[in-house]
Amino acid sequence: MTLENVEIAGVLDEVAILLEIQGANRFRIRAYENAARTVEEQTTPLRKLVEAGDDLTALPAIGKDMASHITELVTTGKLGLLTELTDEIPRSLVELVQLPGVGAKRVRLLWDALGITTVDELERAATAGELASLKGMGAKTQDKILRAIES
């Protein structure tokens, strides 16, 4: 399975989101976000650079660890770090972060307090009025989340 740059960038973005939900160091999260942007902007497929043995650290925002992650993705189609993260954090939470008004910290709160891991569960909880009782959330936020889900 050969991954295109956009798919590699998607994996790096997903890692960044999962790290943010996990509460990881902000600089580590930013490194994955920046690397994803770099990968997306490359006109040459990274698989060709890896196959040629080129030094990926010559690319902006790609350090030694990130280069090894990209090489792992290109050669195996998988990333061990992503597997580790999804063993700890439900992968479906990434979808929740995509909703307007629902960031990683809010997703973590919803998961910890109410066990919410999917958009359907979030919609049920919001419709039942369960979100408004959570710290840092109120009726307005609950309504905003419901509108985001509907759209």
C-alpha positions in Angstrom: 0.0 0.0 0.0 1.5 3.3 -1.1 0.5 6.4 0.8 0.2 9.7 -1.0 1.4 12.9 0.7 -2.2 13.9 1.6 -2.7 10.5 3.4 0.6 10.8 5.3 -0.4 14.4 6.3 -3.8 13.0 7.5 -2.1 10.5 9.7 0.2 13.1 11.2 -2.8 15.4 11.8 -4.7 12.5 13.5 -1.7 11.9 15.8 -1.7 15.6 16.7 -5.4 15.5 17.6 -5.0 12.4 19.7 -2.0 13.8 21.5 -4.0 17.0 22.2 -6.9 14.9 23.6 -4.4 13.0 25.7 -3.1 16.3 27.1 0.4 15.9 25.6 3.0 18.7 25.5 1.8 21.6 23.2 5.2 21.7 21.4 4.9 18.0 20.5 1.4 18.5 19.2 2.6 21.5 17.2 5.4 19.5 15.7 3.0 17.0 14.2 0.7 19.8 12.9 3.7 21.6 11.3 5.0 18.3 9.8 1.5 17.6 8.3 1.5 21.0 6.6 5.0 20.5 5.2 4.0 17.0 3.9 0.8 18.5 2.3 2.8 21.2 0.6 5.4 18.9 -1.0 5.1 18.6 -4.7 7.3 15.5 -4.8 5.7 12.3 -3.4 7.5 11.5 -0.1 7.5 7.8 -1.1 9.9 8.8 -3.9 12.1 10.6 -1.5 12.1 7.7 0.9 12.8 5.2 -1.9 15.7 7.3 -3.1 17.1 7.4 0.5 16.9 11.2 0.6 17.3 13.0 3.9 13.7 14.0 5.0 15.1 16.2 7.7 16.1 18.7 4.9 12.4 19.5 4.7 11.0 22.3 6.9 9.5 21.1 10.2 10.8 17.5 9.7 13.2 16.4 12.4 14.8 13.1 12.9 11.8 11.5 14.8 9.3 12.8 12.3 11.4 11.6 9.4 11.4 8.1 10.9 7.6 8.3 11.3 7.2 9.2 7.7 9.6 6.5 6.6 7.6 4.0 8.7 4.3 5.1 7.1 5.8 5.0 3.5 7.4 1.5 4.0 4.7 -0.2 6.1 1.5 1.8 5.5 1.1 2.1 9.3 2.4 4.2 12.2 3.1 2.4 15.5 2.6 5.6 17.4 -0.9 6.0 16.0 -1.6 2.4 17.1 -0.4 3.1 20.6 -2.5 6.2 20.9 -5.6 4.5 19.6 -5.1 1.7 22.1 -5.5 4.4 24.8 -7.9 6.8 23.2 -10.9 5.9 21.0 -10.1 6.9 17.4 -13.7 8.1 17.0 -12.9 11.1 19.2 -11.0 12.6 16.3 -14.3 13.0 14.5 -15.8 14.9 17.5 -12.9 17.4 17.4 -13.9 18.3 13.8 -17.2 19.7 15.0 -17.3 23.5 15.4 -17.1 24.5 19.1 -15.8 21.1 20.1 -12.0 21.2 20.7 -9.7 18.5 22.1 -10.1 19.7 25.7 -13.9 19.6 25.4 -13.8 16.2 23.8 -11.6 14.9 26.7 -14.2 16.3 29.2 -17.1 14.7 27.3 -15.2 11.3 27.2 -14.2 11.4 30.8 -17.4 12.7 32.3 -20.0 11.1 30.1 -18.2 8.3 28.2 -19.0 10.0 24.9 -17.0 8.6 22.0 -19.2 9.2 18.9 -21.2 11.9 17.3 -24.4 9.9 17.9 -23.6 9.6 21.6 -22.8 13.4 21.7 -26.1 14.2 20.0 -28.1 12.0 22.4 -26.4 13.6 25.5 -26.9 17.1 24.1 -30.6 16.4 23.3 -31.1 15.0 26.8 -29.5 18.2 28.3 -26.6 16.3 29.8 -23.9 18.6 28.5 -25.1 21.8 30.1 -24.3 20.4 33.6 -20.6 19.9 32.8 -18.0 22.4 34.1 -17.2 25.0 31.4 -20.3 24.1 29.4 -23.8 25.6 29.5 -27.0 25.6 27.6 -25.6 27.9 24.9 -22.7 25.6 24.3 -25.0 22.6 24.3 -27.2 24.3 21.7 -24.2 25.3 19.6 -23.0 21.7 19.6 -26.4 20.4 18.5 -26.5 22.9 15.7 -23.0 21.8 14.6 -24.0 18.2 14.6 -27.2 19.0 12.5 -25.2 20.9 9.9 
